[in-house]
Amino acid sequence: MTSAVAAAPTPAERRRARNSVIYGSAGTVVEWFDYGLYLYLVPVMAPLIFPSDDALTAMIASLGVFAAGSFLRVFGGAFFGSIGDRLGRKKALVLSILMMTVPMGLTAFLPTYAAIGIAAPIIFTVMRMLQGFSAGGEYSGTVVQLVEQAPPSRRGFLASSAVLTSGIGILLASGLVALLMTLLSDAQMADWGWRACYLVGGALGLFALVMRRNMDETQAFEAEEKADDVPKAPLRYALRHLPGPVLISAFLAGYGGILYYVVLGFGPTILDTYSDIQSDTAMWVTTGMTIAYAFLTPFFGRLSDRYGRRPVMMAAAGGFVLLSGPLLWLMTHEPVLIVVIAGALLLGLLMAYGGPVVAAIGEQFPSRARYSALATGYNLGNAVLGGLAPLTAAWLISVFDSPVAPAILLVVASLVALPILWRLKETRGITLEEMDAE
């Protein structure tokens, strides 16, 4: 292990790692651009696709479609994971971005309810479900190829670049929607502005598809092909022989989803509803936190390359146990400087967990079933634990009538996480070949 940690990456390793970030992560930008686009355009599109006398009903119907698409990520992850383990990471990632790009581009030409009636929400729902299904293999596949292409001494840093590219996708979506809403009238936005957004998404998807076709297959899969050790039923192998690691990865991913949704997802709600901070100021604070999360998280991944995955993630979980309540309380008080400091500390804890966990999840599995096992565990954890986080946080706020109440969720989840992280095997600097041998 020591030699693996000390060894500097060779020029060939640096080239593979660089290409894996540039080519492979292009699809992650598109996935999260689509995710952000849908959420930001709900107020515009809901009345057009799901008309109702009650605007709230239309919005709930639209968000219900989003939830259905998110649920299909679990099945999409199993499907694309099996393809990636049997036919190669590259083939699975090319197929996933293709299946995501086509419905996103077609959405730009979707007739509204006024034009074709009930067929409009049906077609829209089918396309959202296709995108959710394909997204199930996208992020997890990107993590797999980043982990397998990275030098052992830089695996944490390079794997966490997936957080950066997903953040770029969200920021591109929010920036595009904000720009068009500023330049266009409400009528223009409802007429063709939202279509322009999806056309841009289709163009980004085509660009990512070209990039994906030029990416290298990972050395881990090429070694399996050369040794004639490619599994015929990798998902069955993962569920039969790796149920423990799959459940561990599900919790690691789900716990990360809880932290993300409470810190960044509920940040605007807490500031806007329960503090004296003006709405525009609150939005700037949370936007700044989102930008910082995207661009600074990889440095915490790098920190885990030096000190280990477990110590960094355990420090983050311990910090949430001790500081969640006080920091959420401070975020409801003036002056703005206090809010910014409290938000920055919460964000620092989130990044300290989010940086190392990407590599830590990918390092739980042998190469022959890594894609299937990772995609299944990651999507399952995010769907169950992460998916319930917003609802649970909102329920806690209503029950205790306090914006600090979501701290209960953070503390309980972190107390559960600490013993699991303590028992997690340290994988810093270990080569994939050594992991496979074990």
KOLPAMAR-410254 format. One record per residue (C-alpha): residue in three letters; y, z, x. Coordinates in steps of 0.5 Angstrom, whole numbers, plus 2048, in hexadecimal, padded with zeros to 3 digits. Example, Ala and Ser with C-alpha at 12.3 -4.5 7.8 and 13.67 -1.06 7.14 Angstrom:
% KOLPAMAR-410254
ala7F7810819 ser7FE80E81B 
***
This chain:
% KOLPAMAR-410254
met800800800 thr805802806 ser8057FB809 ala8067F8802 val80C7FC801 ala80F7FB808 ala80D7F3809 ala8137EF808 pro8127E9803 thr8107E2806 pro8157DC805 ala80F7D9800 glu80F7E07FC arg8177E07FC arg8167D97F9 arg8117DA7F4 ala8157E07F2 arg81B7DD7F1 asn8187D77ED ser8157DC7E8 val81B7DF7E7 ile81F7D87E6 tyr81A7D47E2 gly8167D97DF ser81B7DE7DC ala81F7D87D9 gly81B7D97D3 thr81D7E07D2 val8247DE7D2 val8227DA7CC glu81E7DF7C9 trp8237E47C9 phe8297DF7C7 asp8257DD7C1 tyr8247E57BF gly82B7E67C0 leu82D7E07BC tyr8297E27B6 leu82C7E97B6 tyr8337E77B7 leu8337E17B2 val8307E67AC pro8367E77A8 val8387DF7A9 met8317DC7A7 ala82E7E27A2 pro8327DF79C leu8307D879E ile8297D979E phe8287DF79A pro82D7DF795 ser82E7E5791 asp8337E878C asp8337EE791 ala8357EC798 leu8317F279B thr82A7EF797 ala82B7E979B met82C7EC7A1 ile8267F17A0 ala8227EA79F ser8247E77A5 leu8237ED7A9 gly81C7EE7A6 val81A7E77A8 phe81C7E97AF ala8187EF7AF ala8127EA7AD gly8137E67B3 ser8137EC7B7 phe80D7EE7B4 leu8097E77B6 arg80B7E97BE val8057ED7BE phe8007E77BC gly8047E27C0 gly8047E77C6 ala7FC7E77C5 phe7FC7DF7C4 phe8007DD7CA gly7FD7E37CF ser7F67E07CE ile7F97D97CF gly7FD7DB7D5 asp7F67DF7D8 arg7F27D97D7 leu7F67D37D8 gly7FC7D67DC arg8027D97DC lys8067D37DC lys8037CF7D6 ala8047D67D2 leu80B7D67D4 val80C7CF7D3 leu8097CF7CC ser80D7D57CA ile8147D37CB leu8127CC7C8 met8107D07C2 met8167D47C2 thr81B7CE7C3 val8187C97BE pro81A7CE7B8 met8207D07BB gly8237C97BB leu8207C87B4 thr8247CE7B1 ala82B7CA7B3 phe8297C57AE leu8267C97A8 pro8287C87A1 thr82B7CE79E tyr8297D1797 ala82E7CD794 ala82B7C7796 ile8247C8795 gly8237CE792 ile81D7D3793 ala81A7CE798 ala8207D079D pro81E7D879E ile8177D679E ile8187D17A4 phe81D7D57A7 thr8177DB7A7 val8127D67AA met8167D47B0 arg8187DC7B1 met8117DE7B1 leu80F7D87B6 gln8157DA7BB gly8127E27BA phe80B7DF7BC ser80D7DB7C2 ala8127E17C4 gly80C7E57C4 gly8097E27CB glu8107E07CE tyr8137E77D1 ser80C7E97D2 gly80A7E37D6 thr8117E37DA val80F7EA7DC val8087E87DE gln80A7E27E2 leu8107E67E5 val80B7EC7E7 glu8067E77EA gln80B7E37EE ala80F7E97F1 pro80E7EB7F8 pro80B7F27F7 ser8117F67FB arg8167F27F6 arg8117F27EF gly8157F87EB phe81C7F47ED leu8197ED7EB ala8167EF7E5 ser81C7F37E2 ser8207EC7E3 ala81D7EB7DC val8217F07D9 leu8277EC7DC thr8257E67D9 ser8247E97D2 gly82B7EC7D3 ile82E7E57D5 gly82B7E27CE ile82E7E77CA leu8357E77CD leu8347DF7CC ala8337E07C5 ser8387E57C4 gly83D7E17C8 leu83C7DB7C4 val83C7DE7BD ala8427E27BF leu8467DB7C1 leu8447D77BB met8467DD7B7 thr84D7DD7BA leu84E7D67BA leu84B7D47B3 ser84D7D67AC asp8487DA7A8 ala8477D37A4 gln8467CF7AA met8417D57AD ala83D7D47A7 asp83D7CD7A7 trp83B7CB7AE gly83D7D07B3 trp8367D47B2 arg8337CD7B3 ala8367CC7B9 cys8347D27BC tyr82C7D07BB leu82E7C97BE val8307CD7C4 gly82A7D17C4 gly8257CB7C3 ala8297C87C9 leu8287CE7CD gly8207CE7CB leu8207C77CE phe8237C97D4 ala81E7CF7D5 leu8187CA7D3 val81A7C57D9 met81B7CB7DE arg8147CE7DC arg8107C87DD asn8137C87E4 met8107CF7E5 asp80B7D17EA glu8047D47E7 thr8037DB7EA gln7FF7DC7F0 ala7FB7E17EC phe7F87DC7E7 glu7F77D77EC ala7F37DC7F0 glu7EF7DD7EA glu7EE7D57E9 lys7EC7D47F0 ala7E77DA7EF asp7E47D77E9 asp7E67DE7E6 val7EA7DC7E0 pro7E87E07DA lys7E67DD7D3 ala7E87E27CF pro7EE7E67D2 leu7F07EA7CC arg7E97EC7CA tyr7E97EE7D1 ala7EF7F27D1 leu7EE7F67CB arg7E77F77CD his7E87F97D4 leu7EF7FB7D4 pro7F17FF7CE gly7F48057D2 pro7F98007D6 val7FA7FC7D0 leu7FC8037CC ile8008057D2 ser8047FF7D2 ala8057FF7CB phe8088067CB leu80C8047D2 ala80F7FE7CE gly8108027C7 tyr8148087CB gly8188037CE gly81A8007C7 ile81C8077C5 leu8208087CA tyr8248017CA tyr8258017C2 val8288087C2 val82C8077C8 leu82E8007C7 gly82C7FF7C0 phe82F8057BD gly8358067C2 pro83A8017BD thr8388057B7 ile83980C7BA leu84080A7BD asp8428067B7 thr84080B7B2 tyr8408127B5 ser8468127BA asp84D8117BA ile84D80B7BE gln84F8057BB ser84A7FF7B9 asp84D7FA7BE thr84D7FF7C4 ala8468017C2 met8437FA7C2 trp8467F97C9 val8438007CC thr83C7FD7C9 thr83D7F67CB gly83F7F97D2 met8387FD7D2 thr8347F77D0 ile8377F37D6 ala8367F97DB tyr82F7FA7D8 ala82D7F27D9 phe8307F27E0 leu82E7F97E3 thr8277FA7E1 pro8247F67E6 phe8277FA7EC phe8238007E9 gly81D7FC7E9 arg81F7FB7F1 leu81F8037F1 ser8188037EE asp8167FE7F4 arg8198047F9 tyr81780A7F6 gly8118087F1 arg8118077E9 arg80F80E7E7 pro8148127EA val81A80D7E8 met81780D7E0 met8168147E0 ala81D8167E2 ala81F8127DD ala81B8157D8 gly81C81C7DA gly82481A7DA phe8238187D2 val82081F7D1 leu8258227D4 leu82B81E7D2 ser82A81A7CC gly82D81F7C7 pro8348217CB leu83581A7CD leu8348177C6 trp83981D7C4 leu83E81B7C9 met83E8147C7 thr8418167C0 his8478197C3 glu84E8177C6 pro8518157CB val84E80E7CC leu84C8107D3 ile8478157D1 val8448107CD val84380B7D2 ile8408117D7 ala83B8137D2 gly83980C7D1 ala83980A7D8 leu8348107D9 leu83080F7D3 leu8308077D6 gly82E80A7DD leu82880D7DA leu8268077D6 met8268037DC ala8228087E0 tyr81D8077DC gly81D7FF7DA gly81E7FD7E1 pro8178007E4 val8137FF7DD val8137F77DD ala80F7F77E4 ala80B7FE7E2 ile8087FA7DB gly8067F47DF glu8037F87E4 gln7FE7FC7DF phe7F97F67DF pro7F57F17E3 ser7F77EA7E4 arg7F17E77E0 ala7F47EA7D9 arg7FB7EC7DB tyr7FE7E77D6 ser7FA7E97D0 ala7FA7F17D2 leu8017F17D3 ala8047ED7CD thr7FF7F17C9 gly8027F87CB tyr8097F67CC asn80A7F27C5 leu8067F87C1 gly80A7FD7C4 asn8107FA7C3 ala80E7F87BC val80C7FF7BA leu8108047BE gly8168007C0 gly8167FD7B9 leu8168047B5 ala81C8067BA pro8228047B6 leu81F8067AF thr81D80D7B2 ala82480E7B5 ala82880C7AF trp8238117AB leu8258177B0 ile82C8157AF ser82C8167A8 val82781C7A8 phe82B8207AD asp83281D7AB ser83481C7B2 pro8348167B7 val83181B7BC ala82A81B7B8 pro8278157BC ala8278197C2 ile82181D7BF leu81D8167BF leu81F8157C6 val81D81C7C8 val81681C7C5 ala8158157C7 ser8168177CE leu81281D7CE val80C8197CC ala80E8147D1 leu80E8197D7 pro80781B7D8 ile8058147D7 leu80A8127DC trp8078177E1 arg8008157E0 leu80280D7E1 lys7FF80B7E8 glu8058097ED thr8058017EE arg80B8017F3 gly8097FC7F8 ile8027FB7F7 thr8007F37F7 leu7FD7F07F1 glu7F67EF7F5 glu7F57F67F6 met7F77F87EF asp7F17F37ED ala7EC7F67F2 glu7ED7FD7EE 
***
